[in-house]
Amino acid sequence: MKLSDFKDSKPKNEQVSESNLQQIYDKYKNSSQSELFSALMQEVASQKANGTFDFENLQKMVNSLEGAVPQENFEQMKRILNRLK
């Protein structure tokens, strides 16, 4: 299951299921930081190509994590987010 499959398979008003989250976690749990970044960049490129990439929504999601994750992780997410523009 790709991240885009997860997003596209759920109606916008339906909550994320634990099963779907577990599938995504299992797929990426042993990945290195560079492998995760590569997968992210491939997904962003795919979404940009088919017109479904929503930077503003992604930015809101990342910003909502401030205070919920360690500050160092939050800053890293912000740096990655800026590279996706």
C-alpha positions as CSV (number, residue, x, y, z in Angstrom):
1,M,0.0,0.0,0.0
2,K,1.4,3.4,-1.0
3,L,0.6,6.6,0.9
4,S,-1.5,7.8,-2.1
5,D,-3.5,4.6,-2.0
6,F,-4.3,5.3,1.6
7,K,-5.4,8.8,1.0
8,D,-7.4,8.1,-2.2
9,S,-9.1,5.0,-0.7
10,K,-10.8,7.0,2.1
11,P,-13.7,9.4,1.7
12,K,-12.7,12.8,3.1
13,N,-15.2,12.6,5.9
14,E,-14.3,9.0,7.0
15,Q,-11.9,8.5,9.9
16,V,-8.6,6.8,9.4
17,S,-8.8,3.1,10.5
18,E,-6.3,1.5,12.8
19,S,-5.9,-1.3,10.2
20,N,-4.9,1.2,7.5
21,L,-2.5,2.9,9.8
22,Q,-0.9,-0.4,10.7
23,Q,-0.4,-1.3,7.1
24,I,1.4,1.9,6.4
25,Y,3.4,1.6,9.5
26,D,4.4,-2.0,8.7
27,K,5.5,-1.0,5.2
28,Y,7.8,1.9,6.4
29,K,8.8,0.9,9.9
30,N,12.2,-0.5,8.9
31,S,13.1,2.2,6.4
32,S,16.0,4.5,6.8
33,Q,15.5,8.2,6.8
34,S,16.8,8.4,3.2
35,E,14.4,5.7,2.1
36,L,11.5,7.5,3.8
37,F,12.5,10.8,2.1
38,S,12.8,9.0,-1.2
39,A,9.3,7.5,-0.9
40,L,7.9,10.9,0.1
41,M,9.5,12.6,-2.9
42,Q,8.2,9.9,-5.2
43,E,4.7,10.3,-3.8
44,V,4.8,14.1,-4.1
45,A,6.0,13.9,-7.7
46,S,3.2,11.5,-8.5
47,Q,0.6,13.7,-6.9
48,K,2.0,16.8,-8.6
49,A,1.8,15.0,-11.9
50,N,-1.8,14.0,-11.5
51,G,-2.9,17.3,-9.9
52,T,-3.7,16.0,-6.5
53,F,-0.9,17.4,-4.4
54,D,-2.2,19.8,-1.8
55,F,0.7,21.7,-0.2
56,E,-1.5,23.9,1.9
57,N,-3.3,20.9,3.5
58,L,0.0,19.2,4.1
59,Q,1.4,22.4,5.7
60,K,-1.6,22.6,8.0
61,M,-1.2,19.0,9.1
62,V,2.5,19.5,9.8
63,N,1.8,22.7,11.8
64,S,-0.8,20.9,13.8
65,L,1.9,18.6,15.1
66,E,3.8,21.4,16.8
67,G,4.0,20.5,20.5
68,A,2.8,17.0,19.9
69,V,6.2,15.8,18.6
70,P,9.7,16.6,19.9
71,Q,10.8,20.1,18.7
72,E,13.7,18.6,16.7
73,N,11.3,16.3,14.8
74,F,9.0,19.2,14.1
75,E,11.8,21.3,12.8
76,Q,12.9,18.5,10.5
77,M,9.4,18.1,9.2
78,K,9.3,21.9,8.5
79,R,12.6,21.6,6.5
80,I,11.2,18.7,4.5
81,L,8.0,20.6,3.9
82,N,9.9,23.6,2.5
83,R,11.6,21.3,0.0
84,L,8.3,20.1,-1.3
85,K,7.1,23.5,-2.6
